[in-house]
């Protein structure tokens, strides 16, 4: 991993968080009375489509974009050989967890987890300067 990869991970994290919010907003807009959303567009080719069908297509597109970004991030994270750091990066960047959530899973304080992350990132910068 290099500094460009780390910058890309931060960008992917921001995009994924925004897409998760958009996805949840689409789901929240659906009333319980609306028909089942299956991700398929309206079947009548002459119709514009109902609001529910438009939202279903939007949700499917958001999900596809999220999957693509998650795969890209996973490719970068997979270059980390340290299993502990790999898991931290996976939880933080791909799952979008906060440091406190990552720390709870790792059974450590958020400061300890963040410090390990910061040290690793600092080592990247030092390697680039050599």
Secondary structure per residue as TSV (DSSP state, phi and psi in degrees):
chain	resnum	aa	ss	phi	psi
A	1	X	-	360.0	143.7
A	2	X	-	-127.2	-177.2
A	3	X	H	-65.4	-36.1
A	4	X	H	-63.0	-39.4
A	5	X	H	-62.5	-42.2
A	6	X	H	-63.7	-43.6
A	7	X	H	-61.0	-40.0
A	8	X	H	-65.4	-39.1
A	9	X	H	-61.1	-41.9
A	10	X	H	-63.2	-41.4
A	11	X	H	-64.8	-42.6
A	12	X	H	-63.3	-41.3
A	13	X	H	-59.4	-45.1
A	14	X	H	-62.0	-45.4
A	15	X	H	-63.5	-43.6
A	16	X	H	-62.8	-42.3
A	17	X	H	-62.3	-41.9
A	18	X	H	-64.0	-41.9
A	19	X	H	-66.7	-37.2
A	20	X	H	-62.6	-39.9
A	21	X	H	-64.2	-46.0
A	22	X	H	-60.9	-41.6
A	23	X	H	-62.3	-45.7
A	24	X	H	-67.0	-34.7
A	25	X	H	-64.5	-41.0
A	26	X	H	-61.9	-43.6
A	27	X	H	-65.0	-38.9
A	28	X	H	-68.5	-29.5
A	29	X	H	-69.4	-19.0
A	30	X	S	-79.1	126.7
A	31	X	-	-83.8	156.4
A	32	X	T	-61.0	-20.6
A	33	X	T	-82.0	-12.4
A	34	X	S	-71.7	157.9
A	35	X	-	-70.7	166.1
A	36	X	-	-60.6	132.7
A	37	X	-	-93.6	121.7
A	38	X	-	-116.8	3.4
A	39	X	S	82.8	0.3
A	40	X	-	-95.6	140.0
A	41	X	-	-71.6	169.5
A	42	X	-	-57.9	137.4
A	43	X	S	-79.6	-27.8
A	44	X	-	-79.0	114.5
A	45	X	T	-68.7	-20.2
A	46	X	T	-85.5	-13.1
A	47	X	S	-89.1	151.8
A	48	X	-	-73.5	-33.7
A	49	X	-	114.3	144.4
A	50	X	-	-77.6	161.2
A	51	X	H	-57.2	-35.4
A	52	X	H	-65.2	-42.4
A	53	X	H	-68.5	-37.2
A	54	X	H	-63.3	-42.5
A	55	X	H	-66.2	-36.7
A	56	X	H	-63.8	-41.6
A	57	X	H	-66.7	-41.8
A	58	X	H	-61.2	-43.7
A	59	X	H	-62.9	-39.8
A	60	X	H	-65.0	-40.9
A	61	X	H	-66.0	-40.4
A	62	X	H	-61.7	-45.2
A	63	X	H	-62.1	-41.7
A	64	X	H	-63.5	-41.4
A	65	X	H	-64.0	-42.2
A	66	X	H	-61.4	-44.2
A	67	X	H	-61.8	-40.6
A	68	X	H	-64.1	-44.4
A	69	X	H	-66.1	-39.6
A	70	X	H	-63.3	-39.2
A	71	X	H	-66.2	-41.4
A	72	X	H	-62.8	-44.4
A	73	X	H	-64.7	-40.7
A	74	X	H	-62.8	-36.3
A	75	X	H	-62.3	-40.7
A	76	X	H	-70.1	-45.8
A	77	X	H	-64.4	-32.3
A	78	X	T	-65.3	-12.9
A	79	X	T	-77.9	-9.8
A	80	X	-	-83.8	120.3
A	81	X	-	-82.9	-28.2
A	82	X	-	-70.6	118.4
A	83	X	H	-61.9	-40.1
A	84	X	H	-62.6	-50.5
A	85	X	H	-64.7	-38.6
A	86	X	H	-56.8	-45.5
A	87	X	H	-66.1	-41.3
A	88	X	H	-59.9	-49.2
A	89	X	H	-61.4	-41.1
A	90	X	I	-61.4	-48.7
A	91	X	I	-65.3	-42.1
A	92	X	I	-76.0	-48.9
A	93	X	I	-86.6	-41.1
A	94	X	I	-88.8	-45.6
A	95	X	S	-82.1	-13.1
A	96	X	-	71.3	25.2
A	97	X	-	-75.6	156.3
A	98	X	-	-83.3	162.9
A	99	X	H	-57.5	-37.5
A	100	X	H	-63.8	-39.0
A	101	X	H	-68.6	-41.9
A	102	X	H	-61.9	-44.2
A	103	X	H	-61.7	-39.7
A	104	X	H	-63.1	-41.6
A	105	X	H	-67.1	-38.7
A	106	X	H	-83.7	-0.5
A	107	X	T	56.3	45.0
A	108	X	S	-139.7	173.1
A	109	X	-	-77.2	155.2
A	110	X	H	-64.1	-32.4
A	111	X	H	-63.9	-41.4
A	112	X	H	-65.2	-43.4
A	113	X	H	-65.6	-46.9
A	114	X	H	-63.5	-38.1
A	115	X	H	-65.5	-40.8
A	116	X	H	-62.3	-41.8
A	117	X	H	-61.8	-47.2
A	118	X	H	-63.3	-40.5
A	119	X	H	-63.5	-41.5
A	120	X	H	-62.6	-45.2
A	121	X	H	-63.7	-37.6
A	122	X	H	-63.6	-36.9
A	123	X	H	-66.8	-31.1
A	124	X	H	-62.8	-44.9
A	125	X	H	-63.6	-42.4
A	126	X	H	-63.4	-40.5
A	127	X	H	-63.4	-35.3
A	128	X	H	-71.7	-29.3
A	129	X	H	-76.1	-18.2
A	130	X	-	-73.5	360.0
